[in-house]
Amino acid sequence: MLPASSLALRSEHASCPCSPTSWSVCLCACCYEQAWYAKLGSVVSIKFLMERLPLIWVLQNQLTFLKALLFVMISLTGEV
């Protein structure tokens, strides 16, 4: 994924501006956007990271993920 986005954006830094330690903050911030596609993208990305990163990283960011995912569920209640 990183090589393809690096080619498209012409630099590795532009394709991945967040450091690995702040991925959870960047992804969870998208959960609070009004657009449904931003919420969907962040939920799918959180799922992807939770399945592939070490359990210790997931546990360290568990509360952040939980708050963001619950917000998505609550905010879309009347729309689906």
C-alpha positions as CSV (number, residue, x, y, z in Angstrom):
1,M,0.0,0.0,0.0
2,L,2.8,2.4,0.9
3,P,4.8,1.9,-2.3
4,A,1.7,2.5,-4.5
5,S,0.7,5.7,-2.6
6,S,4.3,6.9,-2.7
7,L,4.3,6.6,-6.5
8,A,1.0,8.4,-6.8
9,L,1.9,11.2,-4.5
10,R,5.6,11.3,-5.5
11,S,7.0,11.0,-2.0
12,E,6.7,8.6,0.9
13,H,6.2,11.4,3.5
14,A,3.2,12.9,1.6
15,S,1.6,9.5,1.4
16,C,1.9,8.7,5.1
17,P,2.1,12.0,7.1
18,C,1.2,10.3,10.4
19,S,3.8,8.4,12.4
20,P,2.9,4.9,13.5
21,T,2.3,6.1,17.0
22,S,-0.3,8.6,15.9
23,W,-2.3,6.4,13.5
24,S,-5.0,5.8,16.1
25,V,-5.5,9.5,16.6
26,C,-5.6,10.2,12.8
27,L,-8.0,7.4,12.1
28,C,-10.3,8.2,15.1
29,A,-10.5,11.8,14.1
30,C,-12.1,10.7,10.8
31,C,-14.8,9.0,12.8
32,Y,-16.0,12.4,14.0
33,E,-16.4,13.8,10.5
34,Q,-19.9,14.4,9.2
35,A,-19.6,12.5,5.9
36,W,-20.5,8.8,6.0
37,Y,-17.6,7.9,3.7
38,A,-15.1,9.3,6.1
39,K,-16.6,7.3,8.9
40,L,-16.6,4.1,6.8
41,G,-13.0,4.6,5.8
42,S,-11.9,5.1,9.4
43,V,-13.8,2.1,10.6
44,V,-12.4,-0.2,7.9
45,S,-8.9,1.2,8.6
46,I,-9.2,0.6,12.3
47,K,-10.4,-3.0,11.7
48,F,-7.5,-3.5,9.3
49,L,-4.9,-2.3,11.9
50,M,-6.5,-4.2,14.8
51,E,-6.2,-7.5,12.8
52,R,-2.6,-6.9,11.7
53,L,-0.8,-5.0,14.4
54,P,0.5,-6.5,17.7
55,L,-2.0,-7.0,20.5
56,I,-0.1,-4.6,22.8
57,W,-0.5,-1.7,20.3
58,V,-4.2,-2.5,20.1
59,L,-4.6,-2.6,23.8
60,Q,-2.8,0.7,24.2
61,N,-5.2,2.4,21.8
62,Q,-8.3,0.5,22.9
63,L,-10.1,3.3,24.6
64,T,-9.5,5.7,21.7
65,F,-10.9,3.2,19.3
66,L,-13.9,2.4,21.4
67,K,-14.9,6.0,21.8
68,A,-14.7,6.6,18.1
69,L,-16.5,3.5,17.0
70,L,-19.3,4.1,19.5
71,F,-19.6,7.7,18.2
72,V,-20.0,6.3,14.7
73,M,-22.7,3.9,15.8
74,I,-24.6,6.6,17.7
75,S,-24.3,9.2,14.9
76,L,-25.7,6.9,12.2
77,T,-28.6,5.5,14.3
78,G,-31.3,7.5,12.5
79,E,-29.8,7.2,9.0
80,V,-29.8,3.5,8.4
